[in-house]
Amino acid sequence: MKRIKYLDYNLIRLLSTLSLENFFNSPPPTPEWTDECPESPDLTDAEWEWMKKEFYRQDVVILVDGRSIDFSLPSWIMLETNGVRIPYDEYLDIQRNSIQNERFYFTKAFYEAMMLQCKGTISKFSKNGKHVLFEKIDVWGFFEDGESFIGKEGHVWMDASAFQCFNAGDAVSFGAEPYQYLKTGNTKHILFGIRNPSSVKKIDGYELPSDEGLRLQEADEYICNELCMYKKQCYGVCCLANEGLVEPIRKTYLENCSIVI
């Protein structure tokens, strides 16, 4: 697991009206609130320039509307580029432009999970047989404390070397390594994917929780980690909070927060 500090930029925006001399080298720009977007305006050029100056080459990931911008030097050095090296400053700028293309659960696994298990049905092999396509990949990420998360990603291409004994239509399970890579073309993007499949085996049909089930999981995870008064006493085995108190918080979170599926 990466030893990186996470900061939510929307929280920084909320704190920007306070005295922040003790928190940052320089105060962040005042956010441009609008009636159309009162809670989360787009990242402005002034905010981006401040962010780069404040966190340059630090082991910090800034979350912008749930998406990540990684300032860590090791992450830049380890970026998979297929031989197309890019300067650190360009790495940052590409990340800003890639926010909307980020795969949420692969990203979560890259930064937080110690192990990733995947299940999916092979859709097809490429014409040259070197790559395999999964229209949907179901992912199980496991943390160091024994907790886990479940999610799904769509339209995932992988190297086909480990899948040569299987056919289109086969359902398989396998371990995988999440990684960050540079995608080139008309424009450059920094994306997250999975590679190096291991322990690949054919499986029978399986069921993943519905989108609503995944939304509930995300809501409960946020409540447990961020809001619960018992989080310092909790060992994650059984919930210590009264369900009558949790349910209205869960309902409010689901109605007002954008959860990525």
N, C-alpha and C positions, 0 to 999 in steps of 0.2 A: 504494500500500500504506500502511496506517495505521501511524504511528510510535507504537506503544503497547507498553508493557511487560506481559509476561504472567507471572502468578504462579499456581502450582498450590496450592490451599488444603490439599490433603492433605499436601503437603510442609511447609507452615506448621504443620500439626498435629503432624507428626513432630518438628519443631524446637521445639515449644512447651515441651518439658521442659528445654530448654537455656537459657543466658543469651542473650536476644535484644535486649539494650539497644542494641546497635550496629546492629540491623536495623530495628527498629520504634520508634515513639514510645512505645508501651506494649506489654507482653507480651500475646499472644493468650490467650484462655481455654483451659483444659485441656480437650481433647476428651473426650466421654463415650463411651469404648469400652465395647462390650457383647459378650457371647458370640455373640449373633445376628448382629452386624455388627462384627467385630473390626477391619476395615481402613478402612471409610469410613462413619462414622455420619452421620445427617442433620445438616444445618446447623442448629445451635441458635440460639435468639433471642440468647443472649449472644454467640455467635460473630458473628452478623449485625450486632449493634450495634457490636462491636469493629471489624469490617471496614469499616463505614460511617465510623466515626470515623477510622480509620487511613488510608483511601484516598479520602476525600471530595474530589471534583472533581479527582482526579489522572488522568493518562493511563495508567491501569492497567486491565487486564482480569484478573479473578480466575477461574481455572478450578476449578469444583466438580464433581468426577466427570466431567471432560471437557466440561462445559457452561460457558458464559461469563456473567459479570456485569461489565458495562462501567461504569466510574466516570468515563469521560472526558466533559468538558463538551461538546466538539465533537460527540460521538456523540449526546448528548441534544439538542443544538440541531438536528442534521440528521435526527432521527427523523421519519419520515413519519407524520403523525397525522390527515390529512384535516381539518385545522382544529381538532382537539380538543387544545389545548395542555395539558400536564401539568407540574406542578412537578418540579424535579430530584429531590427526595426521593421523590416518588411513582414517578418513573422507575426509581429503584433498587429500591424495594419490588416493583414489578410484575415486574422482571427476576427477582428471587428466586422469585416465584411462577410464572414462565414457564419455569423451567429444564427441566422434563420435556417441554415442547412444542417445544424448539429443534430446528431442522433442521441437522444436524451439518455437511453439506458446503456448504450455503449460508452458514453462519456462518464456516466455514473460508475460503471464498472472499472474504467481506466483509472479514475482517481480514488475510488473508495474500496473496491472489492479485492480480496486476496485470491479469490478463485471464481471462475465463471463457467457455468454449465449451460449448454445450448441444446435445443431440440428444434427440428424443422423437417419439412418434406422437400426433397430435391425437386425443383421445377424443371430444370434442363441443364445440359452441359453446353458450353460454347462450341462453335463449329470446329475449332482446333482441339477441343477436348481438354484444354488447359485450365478452364475455370468452370465453376458450378454455381448455379443461381438458386437461392432460396427466396421465394416471394415473401415469406414470413419466417422470422427466426424468433423463437421464444427463449428468453434468457433468464437464468437464475444466478444472481450474484450473491456471494457469501462474504461476510465481513469477518474480521479477526475475532470479534466477540461472540460469534456463533449466530448472529442475526443474519437475515437475508432479505432480498427483494426479488420480485418477479416483474418482468416487463416483456415487451415485444418490439421488434424492429422489422421494417419491410425492405424488400428488394436488396438482398445482400449477396454480392458476388464474393467467392472465395477461390483460392487455389484448389484445383481438383485432385491433387496428388493423393490425398488421403481418402478420396471417395471413389476411386477407380473400380472398386468391387461392388458398387451399388448402381442402381438405375434410376432414371427419372420416375418419380412417384413413390420412391422409398422414403419412409420416415426414419430419421436417424437421430441419435444423441451423440454429443461429443463435448469435450472440454475445449476451451479456446482462450487465446490471449487478446485482450483489447489493446488497440494501439491507435496512435494519432498519425495521420499521413497528409501529405500535400497532394492535392488533385490539380493537375494543370489542364489547360485547354484555352478557350477564349478568355477565361478569367481564372485566377487561382483561388482555391478554397482549401482550408484546413479542416479535415473531417475526421471522424472516428469510425473504426471498423474492427473486425476480429480476424485473427490469423492463427497459424500453427495449430490446427485441430488435432486433438489427441483422444485416444480411447474411443474411436468412432465405432458405433455398432447400430445395427438395424433394430428398430423397436416397433411395437404395435401402435395403433392409434392412441392418442392421448388428448387430454383436455386442459386448456389453460383458462384461468379465471376470465370472466367477461371484462369488457372495458370498464363497466361500472365497478366490478370487483377490484380492478387495478386502481381506479380512482379512490376507492375506500382505503386500499392499502397505503397509497401516498398520503391521504389525509391523516390516517392513524399514525403513520411514521412521523409526520410533521408535529402532530399533537404530542406524541411521546417524547420526541427529541427536543422540542422547542418550548412547549407550553405547560407540560404537566408539572404540578407542584411536587410530585414524588420522584422525579427523574434521578435525583441523587441517591435515593434509597432503593431504586428499582434494579432488579437483576435480569429483567426481560423474560422471566418465566411465566408469570401471570400478572395481569393488570391490577394495580393497587387502587386505581381511581374508581370512583362511583360512576357506573354507566349513565346514571341520570344526569351527571355533570358533563360527561364526555359527549353525549349525543348531540346536544344543542351546539357545542363547539364544532363538532364534525359537520353538522348540517350547514352552519355558517361558512365553514371553510370550503365545502363543496359548491356552495352557491356563489361564492365570491372570488375564488382563486382559480387560476388557469393551470390545470394539471396536464402535463404532456403525456399522451398515450401513443 
